[in-house]
Amino acid sequence: MRSIVGALSLPALIALCAALSALTFAGLSLGFSTAPGWRSLRWYALAAVLSAMFTAGDAITTLAVPGHWYAWFARFNMFLAGLHGACWFFFDAAQRGRKLARWERAVVGVALVAALANLIPGLTVTDRIVAREVSWLALTYRDVIPTPLGGAIPTYYVLALAVLGVRTLRDPGPGGRAQGAALLFLAATALHDTVVFSFALAAPYLLSLGFLAVIVGVGVSVVARFVQNARALETALRALRDTREALVRQERLAALGEMSAMVAHEVRNPLAVMFNVLATVRRGPLDEQQSMLLKIIDEEARRLQRLVTDLLDFSRPGALRRSRVEVLALVATAVDAARAGVADLSPMPALTQTVPPDLAWEHVDAELCRRALINLIDNALRAPRCRAVRVSATDDGDALTLRVSDDGEGIDEALREKVFAPFYSSRPAGTGLGLAIVRNVALAHEGSVTYSETEGGGATFTLRIPRAPAPEG
């Protein structure tokens, strides 16, 4: 292997490396072309294979091989160059999702005829071989003298690539700028080699580098676009999955709401009968044990009544009854109702409220917001080790923010995702619907409810009601 590599000149090594690189990109592009919408890469893969064959054959010009090899490889490489140029026209059209224009078909047709002409011995090259020294690189090129037709064909190839490159830069399609710049660089290296050959200049040929640049440049652009599309697809799939999960969750909640309403209505009437019977029984003479049993029945019936109320609240809200709301009055009534609901608490946590006196909000359902606030305040007052509850309301410009904070134990991190789920409760006597109702109210107003830790310890729930546009009509 060392003797073979040692016999190769620097241009030959560069040409072989360019050929291997082109084959690598050809394999990658063929793999990508199986993806939907990427079939155009098959033209790029064909161009890369032709580029690899051309650059591998170009290595012959600086090697000591039999004389007739030079003429054969010169003709074959000019044949490959014509096919290579035609591939770029087809690739550009496929990238844009169209067929070749009439002028493009004419250009490609002439290029293919010229390419085939190179296969006819003596038509494009002679048998004369001249040596050209590049002393500063210790190189000797062996060039085949072309016929007049053979000299015109490379010029045509260069012009065709230059036209395509300029057009692609002026009207870039997907990855068009990289493709246009690479084609112009390839045309420039071909022009350089033509000038070097015509004037026998002491400079190396650069066409192999041009072929390498166009394949690598466009290939890197294609890979970048493929990765970008894959990431965009992954993002779209994630969004679709989230949307699907949200729809499934909505459907389940809707079904749960319907079932809750049905159960609540079925239980409410028997409950009313129970309270009437309890009231009647209490009028008669009762001993101590009977009074205690009636008290237990009454407590459990009231607990069942709270569950029925929560079930009905959860199965709504239905259509919003929007109106202008004085926030101070809204908070005050919610605080009073929440206090009344926990009158049995001992000790009763201190409850403070901070609401601007002139704060009002348009187009909200006052009753639903009041229910949501009552549930948040009730939840805070019943928090373990709670000593103080703070209720505040602020106008944040685009939303009304209602915040309820307590200084209790807070919520374990592992349970925070569950607190808004229906029927989840950390309290034995809780219905597990309070925060689920709050979330339903928030969603009905296209708002949100979030949990955060209170500074110094405890739980803070923030209900945001966005500013709604005035109803039409």
N, C-alpha and C positions, 0 to 999 in steps of 0.2 A: 504493500500500500504506500509506503514512504517513497519508493522509487517512482510510482505513478504520480503522486502528488508533486514530487520534486521535478518531474518532467513538465508539469503544467506551468504556464506563464500566469502572471497576475490577472490579465484580462480573461484568460480561460477559467481561472478559479472563480472570478466574479461572475462569469457567465453561468457556470455550473451552480453556484449558490443561488443566482437569480432563478434558474430553472427549478431548483428544489423548492424555493419559496413560492413560486407560481403554482407548482403542483400542490403544495400545502393549502393555499387559498382556494384552489380548484376543489379539493376534497371538502373543505369547510362549506363552500358555497353550495355544493351539491347536497350536503346534509341540510343546510338551511332551506334549499329550494323545495323540500318536501312539506314545509309548513304552508298553511293557507295564505295566499296572497304573495308568495315569494317565488313563484315559478320563473320569473324573469331572471333569477340568478343562474339559471341553466345556461343562458347566453354568456354571462360573466364567467362561469366555470369553463365553457368552451374556449373563451378568449384566454383564460389563464393557462389552459393546456397548450394552446397554440403558442403562447408566449414562452412556455417552458421548452417546447420543441425548438423554437427559433433561437433562444439564447444558448441552448445546449449545442446546436449546430454552429452558432457563431464562434464558439470556442476554437473551431478548426483553424481560423485565420492566423493564429499565432503558434500553431503546432506544426511540427515537421511530419507531414503525411504525404502519401503519393500525390503527384500533381493533379491527376484527374479528379481527386476528391474535392479540391477547391471549387472547381467548376460545378460539380454536382451539388455540393452544399449551398453554393451561391444561388443556383436556380431554385433549389428546394426552399431555401429561406425566403426568397422573394415570393414564392407561392404561399408560404405560411403567412407572410406579412399581409398579403391581400385578404386572406381569410380572416386574419386577426382584426384588420380594420373594419371589415364588413360586420363582424360580431358586435363591435361597439355601436354601430347604427341600430342593429336589432335589439341590443340590450337597452339603449336609450329609449327606443319606442316602447318596449315592453314595460320599462319602468313607469312610463307615462300612461300605460294602459291603452295604447292605440296601435294602429298599423303604420308601416312606413309611408311617408308622404311620397308624392310622385317624384319629386326631385331626389329624395333619398333613395328610392328604388333605382333611379338612373345612376346615381353615384355608386351604389353597391353593385349594380349590374356591371358597370365598367370595371370596377375593382376586381370582381370575380373573373371576368374575361381576361384581364391583365394577369391575374394570378395563374390561371390555366396556361396562358402563353408562356410562362416561365418554365413549364414542364417540357416544352419542345426544345430539344438540343439545338444550339446555334442560333435560336431566334432572339434571345435576350442577352446572352453572354458569349464571349469568344473563348478560345482555348489559351489565350495569352495570359500569363501570370506575371505580375511585377512585384518586386519586394520593396517595402517602404520601411526605412529605419526610424525608430524613435529612440535615439541613443540615450537620452536622459532617463529612460525607463528600461534600457537594455532589451528592447523589444524589436522584433521584425515581423511586420504584417505582410501577408502574401495575398494580394488582391487580384481578382479576375477582372479583366477589361470587359466592360459591357458593350453591347451594340447600341446604336442610337435609340432603338426602342427600349432596350434594357435600361438606358440612362433616364428615359422619360417616365418609366413606370414608378420608380421610387418617388420622383417629384409629385406625381399624381397622388400617391398614397399620403405624402406629407400634407398636401393641400386639403385632401378629404378629411384627415384627422384634425387639421387646424380649423376648418369650417365647423366640424362637429363640436370641437372644444369651445370655440367662441360662442356658437349658438347655445350650448349647454350652460355656459357662464351667464349669458344674457337672459336666458329663460330656464333657470334651474328647476329640475323636477326633484324627486326624492334623492338626496345625496348628490345633486347635480353639480354643486360647486367643486367638490372634491374630484368628481369625474372629469369636469371640464378642465380644471387645472392640470390634472394628470395627463390628459390627452394632449394638451398644449406642450407639456414638458416632453412627452414622447416625440411629438412633431419637431420640437426644438433639437433634441438629440439626433434625430434622423437628418435634419438640416445640417447640423454640425458635422456629422460623418460625411455627408455629401460634399461639403466644402473642403474638409480635410482630404478626401480622396481626390477631388478635382484638382487641387493645388499641391498635392503631395506634401502636406504640412507635417511637421514632426510632432504630431499630437495623437493620443490614443483615441480609438473609437469609443463612443459613449452610448451606442444604441442599446446595449444590454442593460445599462443602468436605466435607460428610458423605459424599457419593457418592465423592469423590476419596479420602478416608481409607479407606473400606471396600475399594475396589478396590486401592489401593496396599498397605494393610496386609496383606490376604490374599494379594495377589500376591507381596510380598516374602517372606512365609512360605512360599508354594508354591515360589518359586525356591530359597530356602534348603534346603527339604526335597529338592528335585530334585538340587541340588548334593551334599547329604549322601548321598543314595541313590547318586548316580553315583560318589562316592568310595568308599562301602561296596562297590559292585559292582566297582570297580577293585581294591580290596583283596582281595575274594573271588576275582576272576579271577587275581590274582597268586598267591594261596595255592594255587588250583587248578593253576596252571601249575607252581608249585614242587613240589606233590604229584605231578603227572604226571611231571615230570622225575625226581623221586626214585624213583617206581615203575619208570620205564624204566631208570634206573641200576641199581636192584635186580635187575630182570630180566636185564640184561646181565651183572651181576656173578654172578648165580646160574648163568647159562649158561656164563660164563667159569670158574666154580668147577667145574662138572661136567666141562667139557673138561679143566681142569687135573688133576682127579683121574684122568680116563681116561688122559691122557698120562703122568702120574706112574706109574700102575700098569703101563703098557705098557713104560716105560723101566726101572723098578726091577729087574725080573728080568734083562734083559741086562746091567745094571750089576753085579749080583752075580756073574754069570758072568765079566765082565771082571776083577773084583778077584780071583776065584779063579785065573784064568789068569795074572794078573800075579804072584800069590804063588808059583805053580808055576814060572814062568819064572825068577824071582829065585833059586830054589834052585840053578840050574845055573851053570856058569862063564860070565861075561859080560865083554866088554872094556869099555873106557871109553865108547865111542860107544854101545854097546848099553845100558849103564847110564843114560846121559843120556837116550836115547830112552824107556826104560821110566819114568824119572822124569817126563818130560813127559806120557806117557800117564797115569800115576798122578795127576798134578796136574789134568789135564783131566777125568779120570774123577771125581775128588773134587769138582771144580767142578760137574759134571753131577749128582753125588749131592746137593750142596747145593740145586741147582735143584729136584730131585725132592722133597726135604724141604720146601722152601718151597712148592712146588705143592700138596703134600698139606696143609700147614698152611693155605694159602689156601683150599682147597676145603672145609675144615671151617669153623666149629667144630661145627655141628650142635647137638644138645641139650647144654646146660650140665650139668656134673657139679658141683653146688654143694656147698661144705663150708666149715667154719671154717678160716681161713688165718692162720698166724702170719706177719706181714708181714716181720719181720726175717729169718726163715729163707727166705722166698720171695725176697727181694732178694739174700740171700747166695748162694743156689744159682744165680740168674740171673747174678750178677756172675762167679761161678766159670766158668759155662758160656761166657759171652761172652769172658772172658779166654782160655779154652782155644781158642776159635774164631779168635782173632787172635794166636796164639802167634808167628806169623812176622813180626809188626809190629816195626819197629825205627826209632826208639826207641819203647818202649811208653809211652803216656800214663799219667800217674798217675791212679788211680781211687779215689775216696773215696765212702763211703756214710753217709747220716745217716738213721737209722730209730729211732724210740722202741722200746726193748726190749720193752715190753708191748703194742705195737700189734697188734691182731688184727682181722680182718674176717670177717663172717658171709656165708654163701651166695654165694660166688664160686667160679669154676672155677680152681683153683690152677694147673693145668697150662697152661691158655690164658694166664693172666696171666703165668706164668713165660716162655712163648714170646714174648709181647709185650715183656716187659722185656728179654729177650735180644736181640731185634731192635733195640730202642731203644739199648741199650748198645753193641751191635756197630756200629750206625750212627754213634754218637758217637765211638767209639774210632778208626774209620776216617776221620773227618772230616779234610780237609786242614789241616795246620799245627796239629793238636790236640795240646796238651800236658797237659791235665787234663780229667777227666770226673767229674762229681758226680752221684750218685744219691741221691734223698731220697724219703721217704714221710711223709705227714701225714694226720691225721684231720680233715677239714674239716666235720665234723658230719653233713652229708648225703651225703658222698662220700669215698672213699679216693683221695687224690691221689698219684700216682707221677710223679716229675719227673726227667728225665735231661737234664743240661746239659753242653755242651762249650765250649771257648774257641777253636774253630777259625775257619774263614772264614765260617761261617754259610751261608745260602741266599739266592741272588739273589731280589729281590722278584718278578721276572717268573716265577720257577719255583716259587713257594710254593704255588700252586694245584695244581701237578702232583705234588707229592711223595708224596701218598697214593694216586695212581692206580696201578693194577696195571701191572707191567712197565716203570715209569719208573725210571731210575737214572742218576745223574751219574757213576757209577764204571764203567769198562770191564768189570770182572769182576763187577759186581753183578747180581743177578737181577731187581731192581726190584720185589720182592714183600714186602720186610721191613716197610715202613710200611703197605702195603696190608693185611698180616696184622694189624698192630697196630690198624688202624681196624676190621677185622672183629671182633676181640676186644672192642674198646670197644663197638661196636654190639650185639654179642651180649649184653653186660651192660647195655644201654640207657645207656651212658656216652658219652664223647667223648675224642678225642685232638686236641690243638691244637699249633700251632707258634708260637713267639715268639723274639725275639732275646734272647740272653744279655747281661746288662749287661756292658759292656766288650768285647763281640764274641763271636760264636759262635751256636750254635743250642740252643734248649731245647724239648723235647717234653714235654707234660703229658698224662698218661693219667688220666682220672677215672672211677672205678667207683662208681656211686651205691649207697647203702644199699638193699639189696633186702629186701622183706618175706619173712618165713619161709614156706617152701613149705607148701601146704595138706596136711593129713594127716600 
